[in-house]
Amino acid sequence: MPVISMFYGIIIRMYFLDDQHHSAPHIHARYAEFEASVRIADGEVLAGELPRKQLRLVQAWIELRRDELLADWELAAAGQMPYKIDPL
């Protein structure tokens, strides 16, 4: 599972071929001992949890980088390496 971005102690990853677990395009965000799957379309948490402040940072980053994230999702869903995306 490659790291596609890191900012403010938050690590953002995208699994290869992960469309089986949650059908919606999403990312995995980790901060300290917290981890959450967050939908790209609207920033909604699909599973897990993050502290409120870090979740808001992830949601803001998703809003700014949605097109890049969706392009990376297509690559990862096809088993290809997604590109790195600029941090927040």
Phi and psi restraints in degrees (range 20) as a CNS / XPLOR table:
assign (resid 1 and name C) (resid 2 and name N)
       (resid 2 and name CA) (resid 2 and name C) 1.0 -74.5 20.0 2
assign (resid 2 and name N) (resid 2 and name CA)
       (resid 2 and name C) (resid 3 and name N) 1.0 147.2 20.0 2
assign (resid 2 and name C) (resid 3 and name N)
       (resid 3 and name CA) (resid 3 and name C) 1.0 -80.8 20.0 2
assign (resid 3 and name N) (resid 3 and name CA)
       (resid 3 and name C) (resid 4 and name N) 1.0 125.3 20.0 2
assign (resid 3 and name C) (resid 4 and name N)
       (resid 4 and name CA) (resid 4 and name C) 1.0 -103.0 20.0 2
assign (resid 4 and name N) (resid 4 and name CA)
       (resid 4 and name C) (resid 5 and name N) 1.0 -17.0 20.0 2
assign (resid 4 and name C) (resid 5 and name N)
       (resid 5 and name CA) (resid 5 and name C) 1.0 -166.2 20.0 2
assign (resid 5 and name N) (resid 5 and name CA)
       (resid 5 and name C) (resid 6 and name N) 1.0 158.4 20.0 2
assign (resid 5 and name C) (resid 6 and name N)
       (resid 6 and name CA) (resid 6 and name C) 1.0 -144.9 20.0 2
assign (resid 6 and name N) (resid 6 and name CA)
       (resid 6 and name C) (resid 7 and name N) 1.0 136.0 20.0 2
assign (resid 6 and name C) (resid 7 and name N)
       (resid 7 and name CA) (resid 7 and name C) 1.0 -160.8 20.0 2
assign (resid 7 and name N) (resid 7 and name CA)
       (resid 7 and name C) (resid 8 and name N) 1.0 141.6 20.0 2
assign (resid 7 and name C) (resid 8 and name N)
       (resid 8 and name CA) (resid 8 and name C) 1.0 48.9 20.0 2
assign (resid 8 and name N) (resid 8 and name CA)
       (resid 8 and name C) (resid 9 and name N) 1.0 39.1 20.0 2
assign (resid 8 and name C) (resid 9 and name N)
       (resid 9 and name CA) (resid 9 and name C) 1.0 79.1 20.0 2
assign (resid 9 and name N) (resid 9 and name CA)
       (resid 9 and name C) (resid 10 and name N) 1.0 4.0 20.0 2
assign (resid 9 and name C) (resid 10 and name N)
       (resid 10 and name CA) (resid 10 and name C) 1.0 -100.0 20.0 2
assign (resid 10 and name N) (resid 10 and name CA)
       (resid 10 and name C) (resid 11 and name N) 1.0 130.8 20.0 2
assign (resid 10 and name C) (resid 11 and name N)
       (resid 11 and name CA) (resid 11 and name C) 1.0 -107.8 20.0 2
assign (resid 11 and name N) (resid 11 and name CA)
       (resid 11 and name C) (resid 12 and name N) 1.0 126.8 20.0 2
assign (resid 11 and name C) (resid 12 and name N)
       (resid 12 and name CA) (resid 12 and name C) 1.0 -108.3 20.0 2
assign (resid 12 and name N) (resid 12 and name CA)
       (resid 12 and name C) (resid 13 and name N) 1.0 126.5 20.0 2
assign (resid 12 and name C) (resid 13 and name N)
       (resid 13 and name CA) (resid 13 and name C) 1.0 -127.1 20.0 2
assign (resid 13 and name N) (resid 13 and name CA)
       (resid 13 and name C) (resid 14 and name N) 1.0 160.1 20.0 2
assign (resid 13 and name C) (resid 14 and name N)
       (resid 14 and name CA) (resid 14 and name C) 1.0 -136.6 20.0 2
assign (resid 14 and name N) (resid 14 and name CA)
       (resid 14 and name C) (resid 15 and name N) 1.0 120.5 20.0 2
assign (resid 14 and name C) (resid 15 and name N)
       (resid 15 and name CA) (resid 15 and name C) 1.0 -73.0 20.0 2
assign (resid 15 and name N) (resid 15 and name CA)
       (resid 15 and name C) (resid 16 and name N) 1.0 148.8 20.0 2
assign (resid 15 and name C) (resid 16 and name N)
       (resid 16 and name CA) (resid 16 and name C) 1.0 -75.4 20.0 2
assign (resid 16 and name N) (resid 16 and name CA)
       (resid 16 and name C) (resid 17 and name N) 1.0 142.5 20.0 2
assign (resid 16 and name C) (resid 17 and name N)
       (resid 17 and name CA) (resid 17 and name C) 1.0 50.6 20.0 2
assign (resid 17 and name N) (resid 17 and name CA)
       (resid 17 and name C) (resid 18 and name N) 1.0 41.0 20.0 2
assign (resid 17 and name C) (resid 18 and name N)
       (resid 18 and name CA) (resid 18 and name C) 1.0 -93.1 20.0 2
assign (resid 18 and name N) (resid 18 and name CA)
       (resid 18 and name C) (resid 19 and name N) 1.0 9.2 20.0 2
assign (resid 18 and name C) (resid 19 and name N)
       (resid 19 and name CA) (resid 19 and name C) 1.0 -74.3 20.0 2
assign (resid 19 and name N) (resid 19 and name CA)
       (resid 19 and name C) (resid 20 and name N) 1.0 -0.9 20.0 2
assign (resid 19 and name C) (resid 20 and name N)
       (resid 20 and name CA) (resid 20 and name C) 1.0 -82.0 20.0 2
assign (resid 20 and name N) (resid 20 and name CA)
       (resid 20 and name C) (resid 21 and name N) 1.0 -33.4 20.0 2
assign (resid 20 and name C) (resid 21 and name N)
       (resid 21 and name CA) (resid 21 and name C) 1.0 -76.0 20.0 2
assign (resid 21 and name N) (resid 21 and name CA)
       (resid 21 and name C) (resid 22 and name N) 1.0 -46.7 20.0 2
assign (resid 21 and name C) (resid 22 and name N)
       (resid 22 and name CA) (resid 22 and name C) 1.0 -134.1 20.0 2
assign (resid 22 and name N) (resid 22 and name CA)
       (resid 22 and name C) (resid 23 and name N) 1.0 126.3 20.0 2
assign (resid 22 and name C) (resid 23 and name N)
       (resid 23 and name CA) (resid 23 and name C) 1.0 -69.6 20.0 2
assign (resid 23 and name N) (resid 23 and name CA)
       (resid 23 and name C) (resid 24 and name N) 1.0 -24.2 20.0 2
assign (resid 23 and name C) (resid 24 and name N)
       (resid 24 and name CA) (resid 24 and name C) 1.0 -80.5 20.0 2
assign (resid 24 and name N) (resid 24 and name CA)
       (resid 24 and name C) (resid 25 and name N) 1.0 141.4 20.0 2
assign (resid 24 and name C) (resid 25 and name N)
       (resid 25 and name CA) (resid 25 and name C) 1.0 -57.4 20.0 2
assign (resid 25 and name N) (resid 25 and name CA)
       (resid 25 and name C) (resid 26 and name N) 1.0 133.6 20.0 2
assign (resid 25 and name C) (resid 26 and name N)
       (resid 26 and name CA) (resid 26 and name C) 1.0 -155.0 20.0 2
assign (resid 26 and name N) (resid 26 and name CA)
       (resid 26 and name C) (resid 27 and name N) 1.0 167.3 20.0 2
assign (resid 26 and name C) (resid 27 and name N)
       (resid 27 and name CA) (resid 27 and name C) 1.0 -121.9 20.0 2
assign (resid 27 and name N) (resid 27 and name CA)
       (resid 27 and name C) (resid 28 and name N) 1.0 165.5 20.0 2
assign (resid 27 and name C) (resid 28 and name N)
       (resid 28 and name CA) (resid 28 and name C) 1.0 -113.6 20.0 2
assign (resid 28 and name N) (resid 28 and name CA)
       (resid 28 and name C) (resid 29 and name N) 1.0 122.0 20.0 2
assign (resid 28 and name C) (resid 29 and name N)
       (resid 29 and name CA) (resid 29 and name C) 1.0 -112.1 20.0 2
assign (resid 29 and name N) (resid 29 and name CA)
       (resid 29 and name C) (resid 30 and name N) 1.0 133.0 20.0 2
assign (resid 29 and name C) (resid 30 and name N)
       (resid 30 and name CA) (resid 30 and name C) 1.0 -124.7 20.0 2
assign (resid 30 and name N) (resid 30 and name CA)
       (resid 30 and name C) (resid 31 and name N) 1.0 134.3 20.0 2
assign (resid 30 and name C) (resid 31 and name N)
       (resid 31 and name CA) (resid 31 and name C) 1.0 -141.0 20.0 2
assign (resid 31 and name N) (resid 31 and name CA)
       (resid 31 and name C) (resid 32 and name N) 1.0 117.5 20.0 2
assign (resid 31 and name C) (resid 32 and name N)
       (resid 32 and name CA) (resid 32 and name C) 1.0 52.6 20.0 2
assign (resid 32 and name N) (resid 32 and name CA)
       (resid 32 and name C) (resid 33 and name N) 1.0 -124.7 20.0 2
assign (resid 32 and name C) (resid 33 and name N)
       (resid 33 and name CA) (resid 33 and name C) 1.0 -90.5 20.0 2
assign (resid 33 and name N) (resid 33 and name CA)
       (resid 33 and name C) (resid 34 and name N) 1.0 3.5 20.0 2
assign (resid 33 and name C) (resid 34 and name N)
       (resid 34 and name CA) (resid 34 and name C) 1.0 -96.7 20.0 2
assign (resid 34 and name N) (resid 34 and name CA)
       (resid 34 and name C) (resid 35 and name N) 1.0 146.6 20.0 2
assign (resid 34 and name C) (resid 35 and name N)
       (resid 35 and name CA) (resid 35 and name C) 1.0 -149.0 20.0 2
assign (resid 35 and name N) (resid 35 and name CA)
       (resid 35 and name C) (resid 36 and name N) 1.0 141.9 20.0 2
assign (resid 35 and name C) (resid 36 and name N)
       (resid 36 and name CA) (resid 36 and name C) 1.0 -145.2 20.0 2
assign (resid 36 and name N) (resid 36 and name CA)
       (resid 36 and name C) (resid 37 and name N) 1.0 148.7 20.0 2
assign (resid 36 and name C) (resid 37 and name N)
       (resid 37 and name CA) (resid 37 and name C) 1.0 -95.3 20.0 2
assign (resid 37 and name N) (resid 37 and name CA)
       (resid 37 and name C) (resid 38 and name N) 1.0 127.6 20.0 2
assign (resid 37 and name C) (resid 38 and name N)
       (resid 38 and name CA) (resid 38 and name C) 1.0 -125.2 20.0 2
assign (resid 38 and name N) (resid 38 and name CA)
       (resid 38 and name C) (resid 39 and name N) 1.0 126.5 20.0 2
assign (resid 38 and name C) (resid 39 and name N)
       (resid 39 and name CA) (resid 39 and name C) 1.0 -67.9 20.0 2
assign (resid 39 and name N) (resid 39 and name CA)
       (resid 39 and name C) (resid 40 and name N) 1.0 135.4 20.0 2
assign (resid 39 and name C) (resid 40 and name N)
       (resid 40 and name CA) (resid 40 and name C) 1.0 -70.8 20.0 2
assign (resid 40 and name N) (resid 40 and name CA)
       (resid 40 and name C) (resid 41 and name N) 1.0 -36.0 20.0 2
assign (resid 40 and name C) (resid 41 and name N)
       (resid 41 and name CA) (resid 41 and name C) 1.0 -60.6 20.0 2
assign (resid 41 and name N) (resid 41 and name CA)
       (resid 41 and name C) (resid 42 and name N) 1.0 -39.4 20.0 2
assign (resid 41 and name C) (resid 42 and name N)
       (resid 42 and name CA) (resid 42 and name C) 1.0 -141.3 20.0 2
assign (resid 42 and name N) (resid 42 and name CA)
       (resid 42 and name C) (resid 43 and name N) 1.0 4.7 20.0 2
assign (resid 42 and name C) (resid 43 and name N)
       (resid 43 and name CA) (resid 43 and name C) 1.0 75.9 20.0 2
assign (resid 43 and name N) (resid 43 and name CA)
       (resid 43 and name C) (resid 44 and name N) 1.0 10.3 20.0 2
assign (resid 43 and name C) (resid 44 and name N)
       (resid 44 and name CA) (resid 44 and name C) 1.0 -73.8 20.0 2
assign (resid 44 and name N) (resid 44 and name CA)
       (resid 44 and name C) (resid 45 and name N) 1.0 139.4 20.0 2
assign (resid 44 and name C) (resid 45 and name N)
       (resid 45 and name CA) (resid 45 and name C) 1.0 -76.0 20.0 2
assign (resid 45 and name N) (resid 45 and name CA)
       (resid 45 and name C) (resid 46 and name N) 1.0 124.0 20.0 2
assign (resid 45 and name C) (resid 46 and name N)
       (resid 46 and name CA) (resid 46 and name C) 1.0 -90.9 20.0 2
assign (resid 46 and name N) (resid 46 and name CA)
       (resid 46 and name C) (resid 47 and name N) 1.0 -33.1 20.0 2
assign (resid 46 and name C) (resid 47 and name N)
       (resid 47 and name CA) (resid 47 and name C) 1.0 -159.8 20.0 2
assign (resid 47 and name N) (resid 47 and name CA)
       (resid 47 and name C) (resid 48 and name N) 1.0 152.5 20.0 2
assign (resid 47 and name C) (resid 48 and name N)
       (resid 48 and name CA) (resid 48 and name C) 1.0 80.0 20.0 2
assign (resid 48 and name N) (resid 48 and name CA)
       (resid 48 and name C) (resid 49 and name N) 1.0 -164.3 20.0 2
assign (resid 48 and name C) (resid 49 and name N)
       (resid 49 and name CA) (resid 49 and name C) 1.0 -157.9 20.0 2
assign (resid 49 and name N) (resid 49 and name CA)
       (resid 49 and name C) (resid 50 and name N) 1.0 155.2 20.0 2
assign (resid 49 and name C) (resid 50 and name N)
       (resid 50 and name CA) (resid 50 and name C) 1.0 -132.2 20.0 2
assign (resid 50 and name N) (resid 50 and name CA)
       (resid 50 and name C) (resid 51 and name N) 1.0 154.1 20.0 2
assign (resid 50 and name C) (resid 51 and name N)
       (resid 51 and name CA) (resid 51 and name C) 1.0 -59.2 20.0 2
assign (resid 51 and name N) (resid 51 and name CA)
       (resid 51 and name C) (resid 52 and name N) 1.0 150.8 20.0 2
assign (resid 51 and name C) (resid 52 and name N)
       (resid 52 and name CA) (resid 52 and name C) 1.0 -52.7 20.0 2
assign (resid 52 and name N) (resid 52 and name CA)
       (resid 52 and name C) (resid 53 and name N) 1.0 -47.0 20.0 2
assign (resid 52 and name C) (resid 53 and name N)
       (resid 53 and name CA) (resid 53 and name C) 1.0 -60.8 20.0 2
assign (resid 53 and name N) (resid 53 and name CA)
       (resid 53 and name C) (resid 54 and name N) 1.0 -46.4 20.0 2
assign (resid 53 and name C) (resid 54 and name N)
       (resid 54 and name CA) (resid 54 and name C) 1.0 -68.2 20.0 2
assign (resid 54 and name N) (resid 54 and name CA)
       (resid 54 and name C) (resid 55 and name N) 1.0 -35.9 20.0 2
assign (resid 54 and name C) (resid 55 and name N)
       (resid 55 and name CA) (resid 55 and name C) 1.0 -62.9 20.0 2
assign (resid 55 and name N) (resid 55 and name CA)
       (resid 55 and name C) (resid 56 and name N) 1.0 -42.5 20.0 2
assign (resid 55 and name C) (resid 56 and name N)
       (resid 56 and name CA) (resid 56 and name C) 1.0 -62.8 20.0 2
assign (resid 56 and name N) (resid 56 and name CA)
       (resid 56 and name C) (resid 57 and name N) 1.0 -37.7 20.0 2
assign (resid 56 and name C) (resid 57 and name N)
       (resid 57 and name CA) (resid 57 and name C) 1.0 -64.9 20.0 2
assign (resid 57 and name N) (resid 57 and name CA)
       (resid 57 and name C) (resid 58 and name N) 1.0 -43.9 20.0 2
assign (resid 57 and name C) (resid 58 and name N)
       (resid 58 and name CA) (resid 58 and name C) 1.0 -62.4 20.0 2
assign (resid 58 and name N) (resid 58 and name CA)
       (resid 58 and name C) (resid 59 and name N) 1.0 -43.9 20.0 2
assign (resid 58 and name C) (resid 59 and name N)
       (resid 59 and name CA) (resid 59 and name C) 1.0 -63.4 20.0 2
assign (resid 59 and name N) (resid 59 and name CA)
       (resid 59 and name C) (resid 60 and name N) 1.0 -39.2 20.0 2
assign (resid 59 and name C) (resid 60 and name N)
       (resid 60 and name CA) (resid 60 and name C) 1.0 -65.6 20.0 2
assign (resid 60 and name N) (resid 60 and name CA)
       (resid 60 and name C) (resid 61 and name N) 1.0 -41.8 20.0 2
assign (resid 60 and name C) (resid 61 and name N)
       (resid 61 and name CA) (resid 61 and name C) 1.0 -63.0 20.0 2
assign (resid 61 and name N) (resid 61 and name CA)
       (resid 61 and name C) (resid 62 and name N) 1.0 -43.2 20.0 2
assign (resid 61 and name C) (resid 62 and name N)
       (resid 62 and name CA) (resid 62 and name C) 1.0 -59.2 20.0 2
assign (resid 62 and name N) (resid 62 and name CA)
       (resid 62 and name C) (resid 63 and name N) 1.0 -44.7 20.0 2
assign (resid 62 and name C) (resid 63 and name N)
       (resid 63 and name CA) (resid 63 and name C) 1.0 -57.5 20.0 2
assign (resid 63 and name N) (resid 63 and name CA)
       (resid 63 and name C) (resid 64 and name N) 1.0 -42.0 20.0 2
assign (resid 63 and name C) (resid 64 and name N)
       (resid 64 and name CA) (resid 64 and name C) 1.0 -75.0 20.0 2
assign (resid 64 and name N) (resid 64 and name CA)
       (resid 64 and name C) (resid 65 and name N) 1.0 -28.3 20.0 2
assign (resid 64 and name C) (resid 65 and name N)
       (resid 65 and name CA) (resid 65 and name C) 1.0 -117.1 20.0 2
assign (resid 65 and name N) (resid 65 and name CA)
       (resid 65 and name C) (resid 66 and name N) 1.0 18.7 20.0 2
assign (resid 65 and name C) (resid 66 and name N)
       (resid 66 and name CA) (resid 66 and name C) 1.0 -55.0 20.0 2
assign (resid 66 and name N) (resid 66 and name CA)
       (resid 66 and name C) (resid 67 and name N) 1.0 -46.1 20.0 2
assign (resid 66 and name C) (resid 67 and name N)
       (resid 67 and name CA) (resid 67 and name C) 1.0 -61.9 20.0 2
assign (resid 67 and name N) (resid 67 and name CA)
       (resid 67 and name C) (resid 68 and name N) 1.0 -42.8 20.0 2
assign (resid 67 and name C) (resid 68 and name N)
       (resid 68 and name CA) (resid 68 and name C) 1.0 -65.2 20.0 2
assign (resid 68 and name N) (resid 68 and name CA)
       (resid 68 and name C) (resid 69 and name N) 1.0 -39.5 20.0 2
assign (resid 68 and name C) (resid 69 and name N)
       (resid 69 and name CA) (resid 69 and name C) 1.0 -64.4 20.0 2
assign (resid 69 and name N) (resid 69 and name CA)
       (resid 69 and name C) (resid 70 and name N) 1.0 -41.4 20.0 2
assign (resid 69 and name C) (resid 70 and name N)
       (resid 70 and name CA) (resid 70 and name C) 1.0 -67.1 20.0 2
assign (resid 70 and name N) (resid 70 and name CA)
       (resid 70 and name C) (resid 71 and name N) 1.0 -36.5 20.0 2
assign (resid 70 and name C) (resid 71 and name N)
       (resid 71 and name CA) (resid 71 and name C) 1.0 -65.4 20.0 2
assign (resid 71 and name N) (resid 71 and name CA)
       (resid 71 and name C) (resid 72 and name N) 1.0 -42.7 20.0 2
assign (resid 71 and name C) (resid 72 and name N)
       (resid 72 and name CA) (resid 72 and name C) 1.0 -63.6 20.0 2
assign (resid 72 and name N) (resid 72 and name CA)
       (resid 72 and name C) (resid 73 and name N) 1.0 -37.6 20.0 2
assign (resid 72 and name C) (resid 73 and name N)
       (resid 73 and name CA) (resid 73 and name C) 1.0 -59.2 20.0 2
assign (resid 73 and name N) (resid 73 and name CA)
       (resid 73 and name C) (resid 74 and name N) 1.0 -43.9 20.0 2
assign (resid 73 and name C) (resid 74 and name N)
       (resid 74 and name CA) (resid 74 and name C) 1.0 -61.0 20.0 2
assign (resid 74 and name N) (resid 74 and name CA)
       (resid 74 and name C) (resid 75 and name N) 1.0 -42.0 20.0 2
assign (resid 74 and name C) (resid 75 and name N)
       (resid 75 and name CA) (resid 75 and name C) 1.0 -63.4 20.0 2
assign (resid 75 and name N) (resid 75 and name CA)
       (resid 75 and name C) (resid 76 and name N) 1.0 -50.1 20.0 2
assign (resid 75 and name C) (resid 76 and name N)
       (resid 76 and name CA) (resid 76 and name C) 1.0 -63.9 20.0 2
assign (resid 76 and name N) (resid 76 and name CA)
       (resid 76 and name C) (resid 77 and name N) 1.0 -39.2 20.0 2
assign (resid 76 and name C) (resid 77 and name N)
       (resid 77 and name CA) (resid 77 and name C) 1.0 -64.1 20.0 2
assign (resid 77 and name N) (resid 77 and name CA)
       (resid 77 and name C) (resid 78 and name N) 1.0 -26.4 20.0 2
assign (resid 77 and name C) (resid 78 and name N)
       (resid 78 and name CA) (resid 78 and name C) 1.0 -90.1 20.0 2
assign (resid 78 and name N) (resid 78 and name CA)
       (resid 78 and name C) (resid 79 and name N) 1.0 3.6 20.0 2
assign (resid 78 and name C) (resid 79 and name N)
       (resid 79 and name CA) (resid 79 and name C) 1.0 84.4 20.0 2
assign (resid 79 and name N) (resid 79 and name CA)
       (resid 79 and name C) (resid 80 and name N) 1.0 12.4 20.0 2
assign (resid 79 and name C) (resid 80 and name N)
       (resid 80 and name CA) (resid 80 and name C) 1.0 -99.2 20.0 2
assign (resid 80 and name N) (resid 80 and name CA)
       (resid 80 and name C) (resid 81 and name N) 1.0 158.7 20.0 2
assign (resid 80 and name C) (resid 81 and name N)
       (resid 81 and name CA) (resid 81 and name C) 1.0 -71.9 20.0 2
assign (resid 81 and name N) (resid 81 and name CA)
       (resid 81 and name C) (resid 82 and name N) 1.0 121.5 20.0 2
assign (resid 81 and name C) (resid 82 and name N)
       (resid 82 and name CA) (resid 82 and name C) 1.0 -73.1 20.0 2
assign (resid 82 and name N) (resid 82 and name CA)
       (resid 82 and name C) (resid 83 and name N) 1.0 156.4 20.0 2
assign (resid 82 and name C) (resid 83 and name N)
       (resid 83 and name CA) (resid 83 and name C) 1.0 -80.4 20.0 2
assign (resid 83 and name N) (resid 83 and name CA)
       (resid 83 and name C) (resid 84 and name N) 1.0 155.6 20.0 2
assign (resid 83 and name C) (resid 84 and name N)
       (resid 84 and name CA) (resid 84 and name C) 1.0 -69.1 20.0 2
assign (resid 84 and name N) (resid 84 and name CA)
       (resid 84 and name C) (resid 85 and name N) 1.0 146.3 20.0 2
assign (resid 84 and name C) (resid 85 and name N)
       (resid 85 and name CA) (resid 85 and name C) 1.0 -122.4 20.0 2
assign (resid 85 and name N) (resid 85 and name CA)
       (resid 85 and name C) (resid 86 and name N) 1.0 138.0 20.0 2
assign (resid 85 and name C) (resid 86 and name N)
       (resid 86 and name CA) (resid 86 and name C) 1.0 -55.3 20.0 2
assign (resid 86 and name N) (resid 86 and name CA)
       (resid 86 and name C) (resid 87 and name N) 1.0 143.3 20.0 2
assign (resid 86 and name C) (resid 87 and name N)
       (resid 87 and name CA) (resid 87 and name C) 1.0 -72.1 20.0 2
assign (resid 87 and name N) (resid 87 and name CA)
       (resid 87 and name C) (resid 88 and name N) 1.0 176.9 20.0 2
